């Protein structure tokens, strides 16, 4: 940790189960969602952790600070992510997958 705020963005491709991570508007890495798949209807929305598959506990709990969290109804493109980093008060049109965006933290829901 470098002690400064960062924009973290995750985009999950529902067709491949891969998650792209962007840091400060730039592609950083690609991860497999480890078979988590889409959450069943009625699943609680959780920022800063993930519920275990059997629903009895929480994993990977985040204990830091979050600010300016944005939820989009669709996946953002790489150019939209870069634009938002360069223009933090801007809004982009909403396309089709789920993304949670936070300065300082990224959490995916699926």
N, CA, C and O atoms as CSV, one atom per row, in Angstrom:
chain,resi,resn,atom,element,x,y,z
A,1,UNK,N,N,0.831,-1.177,0.000
A,1,UNK,CA,C,0.000,0.000,0.000
A,1,UNK,C,C,0.875,1.239,0.000
A,1,UNK,O,O,1.901,1.296,0.678
A,2,UNK,N,N,0.449,2.234,-0.776
A,2,UNK,CA,C,1.236,3.456,-0.855
A,2,UNK,C,C,0.594,4.626,-0.118
A,2,UNK,O,O,1.120,5.738,-0.167
A,3,UNK,N,N,-0.528,4.406,0.562
A,3,UNK,CA,C,-1.153,5.447,1.359
A,3,UNK,C,C,-1.966,6.462,0.580
A,3,UNK,O,O,-2.411,7.457,1.152
A,4,UNK,N,N,-2.174,6.237,-0.713
A,4,UNK,CA,C,-2.980,7.162,-1.507
A,4,UNK,C,C,-4.218,6.452,-2.041
A,4,UNK,O,O,-4.253,5.225,-2.136
A,5,UNK,N,N,-5.233,7.241,-2.388
A,5,UNK,CA,C,-6.456,6.695,-2.956
A,5,UNK,C,C,-6.209,6.260,-4.395
A,5,UNK,O,O,-5.440,6.886,-5.125
A,6,UNK,N,N,-6.874,5.180,-4.788
A,6,UNK,CA,C,-6.784,4.699,-6.157
A,6,UNK,C,C,-8.175,4.355,-6.663
A,6,UNK,O,O,-9.056,3.962,-5.898
A,7,UNK,N,N,-8.349,4.509,-7.945
A,7,UNK,CA,C,-9.586,4.069,-8.584
A,7,UNK,C,C,-9.374,2.608,-8.988
A,7,UNK,O,O,-8.451,2.292,-9.738
A,8,UNK,N,N,-10.227,1.731,-8.490
A,8,UNK,CA,C,-10.174,0.321,-8.846
A,8,UNK,C,C,-11.479,-0.049,-9.523
A,8,UNK,O,O,-12.561,0.257,-9.021
A,9,UNK,N,N,-11.372,-0.708,-10.664
A,9,UNK,CA,C,-12.561,-1.098,-11.425
A,9,UNK,C,C,-12.423,-2.560,-11.811
A,9,UNK,O,O,-11.375,-2.994,-12.288
A,10,UNK,N,N,-13.487,-3.308,-11.601
A,10,UNK,CA,C,-13.522,-4.697,-12.029
A,10,UNK,C,C,-14.661,-4.889,-13.006
A,10,UNK,O,O,-15.763,-4.382,-12.798
A,11,UNK,N,N,-14.394,-5.615,-14.062
A,11,UNK,CA,C,-15.413,-5.926,-15.057
A,11,UNK,C,C,-15.433,-7.439,-15.233
A,11,UNK,O,O,-14.425,-8.047,-15.594
A,12,UNK,N,N,-16.590,-8.038,-14.974
A,12,UNK,CA,C,-16.719,-9.497,-15.099
A,12,UNK,C,C,-17.422,-9.831,-16.402
A,12,UNK,O,O,-18.520,-9.343,-16.671
A,13,UNK,N,N,-16.780,-10.667,-17.208
A,13,UNK,CA,C,-17.370,-11.150,-18.460
A,13,UNK,C,C,-18.195,-12.382,-18.118
A,13,UNK,O,O,-17.641,-13.433,-17.798
A,14,UNK,N,N,-19.516,-12.259,-18.184
A,14,UNK,CA,C,-20.383,-13.360,-17.779
A,14,UNK,C,C,-20.274,-14.564,-18.709
A,14,UNK,O,O,-20.611,-15.679,-18.310
A,15,UNK,N,N,-19.812,-14.362,-19.934
A,15,UNK,CA,C,-19.706,-15.492,-20.861
A,15,UNK,C,C,-18.457,-16.333,-20.608
A,15,UNK,O,O,-18.444,-17.526,-20.910
A,16,UNK,N,N,-17.401,-15.718,-20.053
A,16,UNK,CA,C,-16.154,-16.452,-19.821
A,16,UNK,C,C,-15.833,-16.646,-18.348
A,16,UNK,O,O,-14.992,-17.477,-18.006
A,17,UNK,N,N,-16.492,-15.891,-17.464
A,17,UNK,CA,C,-16.174,-15.967,-16.046
A,17,UNK,C,C,-14.856,-15.301,-15.698
A,17,UNK,O,O,-14.306,-15.541,-14.623
A,18,UNK,N,N,-14.340,-14.464,-16.596
A,18,UNK,CA,C,-13.079,-13.769,-16.336
A,18,UNK,C,C,-13.360,-12.350,-15.847
A,18,UNK,O,O,-14.314,-11.706,-16.285
A,19,UNK,N,N,-12.516,-11.876,-14.936
A,19,UNK,CA,C,-12.651,-10.543,-14.360
A,19,UNK,C,C,-11.427,-9.725,-14.750
A,19,UNK,O,O,-10.292,-10.126,-14.493
A,20,UNK,N,N,-11.669,-8.573,-15.372
A,20,UNK,CA,C,-10.589,-7.647,-15.707
A,20,UNK,C,C,-10.488,-6.607,-14.608
A,20,UNK,O,O,-11.497,-6.032,-14.199
A,21,UNK,N,N,-9.272,-6.359,-14.125
A,21,UNK,CA,C,-9.043,-5.368,-13.086
A,21,UNK,C,C,-8.298,-4.181,-13.687
A,21,UNK,O,O,-7.291,-4.343,-14.376
A,22,UNK,N,N,-8.815,-2.980,-13.411
A,22,UNK,CA,C,-8.199,-1.739,-13.861
A,22,UNK,C,C,-7.802,-0.929,-12.626
A,22,UNK,O,O,-8.574,-0.827,-11.673
A,23,UNK,N,N,-6.605,-0.358,-12.643
A,23,UNK,CA,C,-6.133,0.483,-11.550
A,23,UNK,C,C,-5.805,1.852,-12.121
A,23,UNK,O,O,-4.988,1.981,-13.033
A,24,UNK,N,N,-6.449,2.868,-11.575
A,24,UNK,CA,C,-6.251,4.249,-12.017
A,24,UNK,C,C,-6.422,4.392,-13.528
A,24,UNK,O,O,-5.637,5.070,-14.192
A,25,UNK,N,N,-7.454,3.746,-14.057
A,25,UNK,CA,C,-7.818,3.894,-15.462
A,25,UNK,C,C,-7.048,3.028,-16.435
A,25,UNK,O,O,-7.277,3.117,-17.642
A,26,UNK,N,N,-6.129,2.180,-15.945
A,26,UNK,CA,C,-5.272,1.367,-16.811
A,26,UNK,C,C,-5.486,-0.115,-16.485
A,26,UNK,O,O,-5.547,-0.500,-15.317
A,27,UNK,N,N,-5.600,-0.952,-17.548
A,27,UNK,CA,C,-5.748,-2.391,-17.338
A,27,UNK,C,C,-4.581,-2.901,-16.510
A,27,UNK,O,O,-3.425,-2.565,-16.767
A,28,UNK,N,N,-4.900,-3.718,-15.508
A,28,UNK,CA,C,-3.867,-4.244,-14.617
A,28,UNK,C,C,-3.700,-5.752,-14.762
A,28,UNK,O,O,-2.581,-6.236,-14.930
A,29,UNK,N,N,-4.806,-6.503,-14.698
A,29,UNK,CA,C,-4.693,-7.955,-14.763
A,29,UNK,C,C,-6.048,-8.595,-15.042
A,29,UNK,O,O,-7.095,-7.950,-14.992
A,30,UNK,N,N,-5.982,-9.892,-15.338
A,30,UNK,CA,C,-7.169,-10.685,-15.658
A,30,UNK,C,C,-7.215,-11.863,-14.696
A,30,UNK,O,O,-6.206,-12.538,-14.488
A,31,UNK,N,N,-8.390,-12.114,-14.103
A,31,UNK,CA,C,-8.565,-13.190,-13.130
A,31,UNK,C,C,-9.735,-14.068,-13.513
A,31,UNK,O,O,-10.687,-13.606,-14.142
A,32,UNK,N,N,-9.667,-15.322,-13.141
A,32,UNK,CA,C,-10.803,-16.230,-13.259
A,32,UNK,C,C,-11.695,-15.994,-12.047
A,32,UNK,O,O,-11.186,-15.850,-10.936
A,33,UNK,N,N,-13.011,-15.951,-12.234
A,33,UNK,CA,C,-13.906,-15.700,-11.091
A,33,UNK,C,C,-14.039,-16.925,-10.192
A,33,UNK,O,O,-14.855,-16.930,-9.270
A,34,UNK,N,N,-13.253,-17.951,-10.448
A,34,UNK,CA,C,-13.174,-19.174,-9.637
A,34,UNK,C,C,-14.524,-19.873,-9.528
A,34,UNK,O,O,-14.850,-20.468,-8.501
A,35,UNK,N,N,-15.299,-19.789,-10.601
A,35,UNK,CA,C,-16.554,-20.512,-10.663
A,35,UNK,C,C,-17.657,-19.947,-9.797
A,35,UNK,O,O,-18.644,-20.635,-9.532
A,36,UNK,N,N,-17.514,-18.698,-9.343
A,36,UNK,CA,C,-18.543,-18.116,-8.490
A,36,UNK,C,C,-19.877,-17.968,-9.218
A,36,UNK,O,O,-20.939,-18.111,-8.612
A,37,UNK,N,N,-19.818,-17.683,-10.502
A,37,UNK,CA,C,-21.046,-17.564,-11.282
A,37,UNK,C,C,-21.928,-16.426,-10.806
A,37,UNK,O,O,-21.493,-15.584,-10.020
A,38,UNK,N,N,-23.158,-16.398,-11.276
A,38,UNK,CA,C,-24.097,-15.357,-10.895
A,38,UNK,C,C,-24.780,-15.719,-9.590
A,38,UNK,O,O,-25.148,-16.871,-9.360
A,39,UNK,N,N,-24.942,-14.728,-8.751
A,39,UNK,CA,C,-25.618,-14.945,-7.467
A,39,UNK,C,C,-27.103,-15.195,-7.707
A,39,UNK,O,O,-27.696,-14.586,-8.597
A,40,UNK,N,N,-27.706,-16.080,-6.927
A,40,UNK,CA,C,-29.139,-16.322,-7.070
A,40,UNK,C,C,-29.950,-15.074,-6.716
A,40,UNK,O,O,-29.494,-14.236,-5.939
A,41,UNK,N,N,-31.122,-14.955,-7.273
A,41,UNK,CA,C,-32.010,-13.834,-6.963
A,41,UNK,C,C,-32.216,-13.751,-5.457
A,41,UNK,O,O,-32.355,-14.770,-4.781
A,42,UNK,N,N,-32.235,-12.544,-4.946
A,42,UNK,CA,C,-32.436,-12.345,-3.518
A,42,UNK,C,C,-31.167,-12.374,-2.688
A,42,UNK,O,O,-31.219,-12.186,-1.473
A,43,UNK,N,N,-30.022,-12.608,-3.328
A,43,UNK,CA,C,-28.757,-12.621,-2.602
A,43,UNK,C,C,-28.444,-11.211,-2.115
A,43,UNK,O,O,-28.540,-10.262,-2.893
A,44,UNK,N,N,-28.067,-11.049,-0.835
A,44,UNK,CA,C,-27.752,-9.710,-0.327
A,44,UNK,C,C,-26.582,-9.084,-1.078
A,44,UNK,O,O,-25.637,-9.776,-1.457
A,45,UNK,N,N,-26.650,-7.786,-1.287
A,45,UNK,CA,C,-25.590,-7.017,-1.936
A,45,UNK,C,C,-24.537,-6.704,-0.883
A,45,UNK,O,O,-24.868,-6.141,0.161
A,46,UNK,N,N,-23.279,-7.054,-1.129
A,46,UNK,CA,C,-22.230,-6.922,-0.131
A,46,UNK,C,C,-21.033,-6.210,-0.741
A,46,UNK,O,O,-20.532,-6.622,-1.788
A,47,UNK,N,N,-20.577,-5.160,-0.104
A,47,UNK,CA,C,-19.352,-4.474,-0.496
A,47,UNK,C,C,-18.266,-4.829,0.505
A,47,UNK,O,O,-18.487,-4.755,1.714
A,48,UNK,N,N,-17.114,-5.209,0.021
A,48,UNK,CA,C,-15.992,-5.460,0.906
A,48,UNK,C,C,-15.858,-6.886,1.387
A,48,UNK,O,O,-15.206,-7.131,2.402
A,49,UNK,N,N,-16.452,-7.831,0.691
A,49,UNK,CA,C,-16.314,-9.226,1.063
A,49,UNK,C,C,-17.158,-10.093,0.164
A,49,UNK,O,O,-17.815,-9.606,-0.756
A,50,UNK,N,N,-17.135,-11.379,0.436
A,50,UNK,CA,C,-17.928,-12.324,-0.340
A,50,UNK,C,C,-18.470,-13.381,0.622
A,50,UNK,O,O,-17.774,-13.806,1.544
A,51,UNK,N,N,-19.689,-13.793,0.404
A,51,UNK,CA,C,-20.306,-14.819,1.259
A,51,UNK,C,C,-19.819,-16.197,0.798
A,51,UNK,O,O,-19.698,-16.445,-0.402
A,52,UNK,N,N,-19.546,-17.075,1.737
A,52,UNK,CA,C,-19.110,-18.433,1.404
A,52,UNK,C,C,-20.204,-19.137,0.601
A,52,UNK,O,O,-21.378,-18.791,0.730
A,53,UNK,N,N,-19.835,-20.122,-0.227
A,53,UNK,CA,C,-20.834,-20.808,-1.051
A,53,UNK,C,C,-21.998,-21.399,-0.246
A,53,UNK,O,O,-23.123,-21.461,-0.743
A,54,UNK,N,N,-21.736,-21.833,0.994
A,54,UNK,CA,C,-22.833,-22.392,1.784
A,54,UNK,C,C,-23.608,-21.313,2.547
A,54,UNK,O,O,-24.581,-21.610,3.240
A,55,UNK,N,N,-23.161,-20.042,2.410
A,55,UNK,CA,C,-23.873,-18.924,3.011
A,55,UNK,C,C,-23.695,-18.747,4.498
A,55,UNK,O,O,-24.398,-17.939,5.106
A,56,UNK,N,N,-22.764,-19.488,5.114
A,56,UNK,CA,C,-22.633,-19.432,6.570
A,56,UNK,C,C,-21.583,-18.450,7.071
A,56,UNK,O,O,-21.551,-18.135,8.260
A,57,UNK,N,N,-20.715,-17.958,6.170
A,57,UNK,CA,C,-19.678,-17.035,6.633
A,57,UNK,C,C,-19.298,-16.067,5.521
A,57,UNK,O,O,-19.670,-16.243,4.361
A,58,UNK,N,N,-18.535,-15.027,5.913
A,58,UNK,CA,C,-18.045,-14.040,4.958
A,58,UNK,C,C,-16.544,-14.226,4.783
A,58,UNK,O,O,-15.825,-14.503,5.743
A,59,UNK,N,N,-16.081,-14.071,3.547
A,59,UNK,CA,C,-14.665,-14.225,3.226
A,59,UNK,C,C,-14.099,-12.908,2.734
A,59,UNK,O,O,-14.846,-12.022,2.320
A,60,UNK,N,N,-12.788,-12.777,2.779
A,60,UNK,CA,C,-12.046,-11.656,2.209
A,60,UNK,C,C,-12.620,-10.312,2.643
A,60,UNK,O,O,-12.830,-9.426,1.815
A,61,UNK,N,N,-12.872,-10.164,3.925
A,61,UNK,CA,C,-13.457,-8.921,4.417
A,61,UNK,C,C,-12.473,-7.765,4.307
A,61,UNK,O,O,-11.322,-7.874,4.729
A,62,UNK,N,N,-12.934,-6.663,3.738
A,62,UNK,CA,C,-12.145,-5.448,3.566
A,62,UNK,C,C,-12.371,-4.549,4.771
A,62,UNK,O,O,-13.517,-4.321,5.158
A,63,UNK,N,N,-11.309,-4.034,5.371
A,63,UNK,CA,C,-11.447,-3.215,6.568
A,63,UNK,C,C,-10.949,-1.784,6.373
A,63,UNK,O,O,-10.809,-1.046,7.348
A,64,UNK,N,N,-10.682,-1.384,5.138
A,64,UNK,CA,C,-10.196,-0.029,4.869
A,64,UNK,C,C,-11.333,0.939,4.623
A,64,UNK,O,O,-12.467,0.704,5.041
A,65,UNK,N,N,-11.024,2.019,3.946
A,65,UNK,CA,C,-11.999,3.059,3.644
A,65,UNK,C,C,-12.449,2.970,2.195
A,65,UNK,O,O,-11.683,2.555,1.325
A,66,UNK,N,N,-13.690,3.359,1.938
A,66,UNK,CA,C,-14.227,3.456,0.583
A,66,UNK,C,C,-14.826,4.841,0.421
A,66,UNK,O,O,-15.372,5.412,1.365
A,67,UNK,N,N,-14.718,5.369,-0.779
A,67,UNK,CA,C,-15.306,6.671,-1.068
A,67,UNK,C,C,-15.749,6.694,-2.512
A,67,UNK,O,O,-15.115,6.083,-3.372
A,68,UNK,N,N,-16.823,7.387,-2.777
A,68,UNK,CA,C,-17.331,7.567,-4.137
A,68,UNK,C,C,-17.572,6.238,-4.849
A,68,UNK,O,O,-17.092,6.039,-5.965
A,69,UNK,N,N,-18.286,5.357,-4.234
A,69,UNK,CA,C,-18.614,4.072,-4.837
A,69,UNK,C,C,-19.719,4.281,-5.861
A,69,UNK,O,O,-20.722,4.932,-5.572
A,70,UNK,N,N,-19.541,3.739,-7.038
A,70,UNK,CA,C,-20.533,3.844,-8.104
A,70,UNK,C,C,-20.910,2.446,-8.567
A,70,UNK,O,O,-20.053,1.570,-8.684
A,71,UNK,N,N,-22.181,2.243,-8.828
A,71,UNK,CA,C,-22.683,0.966,-9.319
A,71,UNK,C,C,-23.290,1.203,-10.689
A,71,UNK,O,O,-24.151,2.067,-10.851
A,72,UNK,N,N,-22.850,0.451,-11.657
A,72,UNK,CA,C,-23.363,0.576,-13.026
A,72,UNK,C,C,-24.189,-0.643,-13.381
A,72,UNK,O,O,-23.932,-1.747,-12.900
A,73,UNK,N,N,-25.169,-0.435,-14.217
A,73,UNK,CA,C,-26.021,-1.548,-14.643
A,73,UNK,C,C,-25.408,-2.316,-15.805
A,73,UNK,O,O,-25.986,-3.295,-16.275
A,74,UNK,N,N,-24.261,-1.886,-16.262
A,74,UNK,CA,C,-23.601,-2.569,-17.370
A,74,UNK,C,C,-22.098,-2.448,-17.258
A,74,UNK,O,O,-21.580,-1.613,-16.516
A,75,UNK,N,N,-21.403,-3.293,-18.004
A,75,UNK,CA,C,-19.935,-3.290,-17.996
A,75,UNK,C,C,-19.407,-2.067,-18.727
A,75,UNK,O,O,-19.915,-1.702,-19.787
A,76,UNK,N,N,-18.403,-1.446,-18.167
A,76,UNK,CA,C,-17.756,-0.319,-18.820
A,76,UNK,C,C,-16.621,-0.822,-19.705
A,76,UNK,O,O,-15.968,-1.815,-19.387
A,77,UNK,N,N,-16.394,-0.134,-20.810
A,77,UNK,CA,C,-15.280,-0.476,-21.697
A,77,UNK,C,C,-13.992,0.118,-21.120
A,77,UNK,O,O,-14.034,0.959,-20.222
A,78,UNK,N,N,-12.862,-0.324,-21.643
A,78,UNK,CA,C,-11.570,0.194,-21.198
A,78,UNK,C,C,-11.496,1.705,-21.409
A,78,UNK,O,O,-10.958,2.418,-20.563
A,79,UNK,N,N,-12.025,2.198,-22.516
A,79,UNK,CA,C,-11.970,3.645,-22.771
A,79,UNK,C,C,-12.882,4.413,-21.815
A,79,UNK,O,O,-12.546,5.528,-21.416
A,80,UNK,N,N,-14.016,3.847,-21.442
A,80,UNK,CA,C,-14.901,4.506,-20.475
A,80,UNK,C,C,-14.253,4.544,-19.089
A,80,UNK,O,O,-14.375,5.537,-18.372
A,81,UNK,N,N,-13.570,3.474,-18.719
A,81,UNK,CA,C,-12.877,3.430,-17.432
A,81,UNK,C,C,-11.768,4.480,-17.386
A,81,UNK,O,O,-11.623,5.194,-16.394
A,82,UNK,N,N,-10.987,4.571,-18.462
A,82,UNK,CA,C,-9.920,5.582,-18.537
A,82,UNK,C,C,-10.513,6.991,-18.481
A,82,UNK,O,O,-9.957,7.874,-17.828
A,83,UNK,N,N,-11.636,7.201,-19.163
A,83,UNK,CA,C,-12.300,8.505,-19.162
A,83,UNK,C,C,-12.743,8.877,-17.748
A,83,UNK,O,O,-12.537,10.011,-17.314
A,84,UNK,N,N,-13.345,7.939,-17.032
A,84,UNK,CA,C,-13.795,8.220,-15.667
A,84,UNK,C,C,-12.629,8.541,-14.738
A,84,UNK,O,O,-12.764,9.363,-13.832
A,85,UNK,N,N,-11.493,7.900,-14.959
A,85,UNK,CA,C,-10.320,8.211,-14.141
A,85,UNK,C,C,-9.852,9.640,-14.415
A,85,UNK,O,O,-9.530,10.387,-13.491
A,86,UNK,N,N,-9.818,10.009,-15.700
A,86,UNK,CA,C,-9.375,11.350,-16.084
A,86,UNK,C,C,-10.401,12.427,-15.741
A,86,UNK,O,O,-10.041,13.592,-15.576
A,87,UNK,N,N,-11.691,12.043,-15.632
A,87,UNK,CA,C,-12.793,12.976,-15.356
A,87,UNK,C,C,-13.664,12.388,-14.244
A,87,UNK,O,O,-14.758,11.898,-14.522
A,88,UNK,N,N,-13.202,12.427,-12.999
A,88,UNK,CA,C,-13.898,11.726,-11.914
A,88,UNK,C,C,-15.341,12.161,-11.660
A,88,UNK,O,O,-16.109,11.399,-11.072
A,89,UNK,N,N,-15.724,13.345,-12.078
A,89,UNK,CA,C,-17.104,13.798,-11.861
A,89,UNK,C,C,-18.006,13.521,-13.056
A,89,UNK,O,O,-19.179,13.892,-13.040
A,90,UNK,N,N,-17.479,12.876,-14.089
A,90,UNK,CA,C,-18.239,12.609,-15.312
A,90,UNK,C,C,-19.151,11.394,-15.148
A,90,UNK,O,O,-19.003,10.605,-14.214
A,91,UNK,N,N,-20.079,11.268,-16.062
A,91,UNK,CA,C,-20.981,10.122,-16.128
A,91,UNK,C,C,-20.859,9.538,-17.531
A,91,UNK,O,O,-20.761,10.285,-18.504
A,92,UNK,N,N,-20.865,8.222,-17.642
A,92,UNK,CA,C,-20.827,7.584,-18.960
A,92,UNK,C,C,-22.162,6.885,-19.200
A,92,UNK,O,O,-22.864,6.545,-18.248
A,93,UNK,N,N,-22.513,6.671,-20.455
A,93,UNK,CA,C,-23.743,5.913,-20.734
A,93,UNK,C,C,-23.645,4.515,-20.125
A,93,UNK,O,O,-22.547,3.980,-19.973
A,94,UNK,N,N,-24.768,3.935,-19.782
A,94,UNK,CA,C,-24.774,2.632,-19.121
A,94,UNK,C,C,-25.023,1.490,-20.091
A,94,UNK,O,O,-26.147,1.337,-20.570
A,95,UNK,N,N,-23.994,0.668,-20.403
A,95,UNK,CA,C,-24.161,-0.532,-21.221
A,95,UNK,C,C,-24.611,-1.788,-20.433
A,95,UNK,O,O,-25.280,-1.614,-19.414
A,96,UNK,N,N,-24.271,-3.113,-20.855
A,96,UNK,CA,C,-24.926,-4.307,-20.225
A,96,UNK,C,C,-24.211,-5.397,-19.384
A,96,UNK,O,O,-24.203,-6.503,-19.925
A,97,UNK,N,N,-23.632,-5.315,-18.219
A,97,UNK,CA,C,-23.102,-6.326,-17.258
A,97,UNK,C,C,-22.962,-5.608,-15.911
A,97,UNK,O,O,-23.348,-4.441,-15.839
A,98,UNK,N,N,-22.454,-6.199,-14.870
A,98,UNK,CA,C,-22.458,-5.531,-13.570
A,98,UNK,C,C,-21.053,-5.127,-13.154
A,98,UNK,O,O,-20.104,-5.895,-13.308
A,99,UNK,N,N,-20.932,-3.939,-12.638
A,99,UNK,CA,C,-19.638,-3.410,-12.227
A,99,UNK,C,C,-19.831,-2.542,-10.995
A,99,UNK,O,O,-20.782,-1.765,-10.915
A,100,UNK,N,N,-18.955,-2.673,-10.071
A,100,UNK,CA,C,-18.941,-1.797,-8.907
A,100,UNK,C,C,-17.627,-1.057,-8.934
A,100,UNK,O,O,-16.567,-1.661,-9.102
A,101,UNK,N,N,-17.691,0.223,-8.773
A,101,UNK,CA,C,-16.499,1.043,-8.903
A,101,UNK,C,C,-16.306,1.839,-7.638
A,101,UNK,O,O,-17.239,2.498,-7.177
A,102,UNK,N,N,-15.131,1.796,-7.069
A,102,UNK,CA,C,-14.874,2.592,-5.886
A,102,UNK,C,C,-13.468,3.139,-5.874
A,102,UNK,O,O,-12.533,2.474,-6.321
A,103,UNK,N,N,-13.312,4.343,-5.367
A,103,UNK,CA,C,-11.980,4.891,-5.168
A,103,UNK,C,C,-11.423,4.228,-3.917
A,103,UNK,O,O,-11.849,4.537,-2.804
A,104,UNK,N,N,-10.497,3.340,-4.091
A,104,UNK,CA,C,-9.908,2.665,-2.958
A,104,UNK,C,C,-10.311,1.206,-2.834
A,104,UNK,O,O,-9.633,0.454,-2.134
A,105,UNK,N,N,-11.387,0.774,-3.485
A,105,UNK,CA,C,-11.815,-0.611,-3.360
A,105,UNK,C,C,-12.653,-1.019,-4.545
A,105,UNK,O,O,-13.414,-0.223,-5.095
A,106,UNK,N,N,-12.507,-2.239,-4.921
A,106,UNK,CA,C,-13.332,-2.821,-5.965
A,106,UNK,C,C,-13.980,-4.062,-5.411
A,106,UNK,O,O,-13.331,-4.856,-4.730
A,107,UNK,N,N,-15.239,-4.234,-5.692
A,107,UNK,CA,C,-15.947,-5.455,-5.316
A,107,UNK,C,C,-16.839,-5.826,-6.475
A,107,UNK,O,O,-17.482,-4.962,-7.071
A,108,UNK,N,N,-16.883,-7.104,-6.799
A,108,UNK,CA,C,-17.726,-7.570,-7.899
A,108,UNK,C,C,-18.918,-8.308,-7.364
A,108,UNK,O,O,-18.820,-9.055,-6.390
A,109,UNK,N,N,-20.030,-8.100,-7.994
A,109,UNK,CA,C,-21.225,-8.878,-7.668
A,109,UNK,C,C,-21.623,-9.646,-8.902
A,109,UNK,O,O,-21.583,-9.104,-10.007
A,110,UNK,N,N,-21.993,-10.853,-8.747
A,110,UNK,CA,C,-22.362,-11.598,-9.946
A,110,UNK,C,C,-23.264,-12.736,-9.643
A,110,UNK,O,O,-23.666,-13.464,-10.550
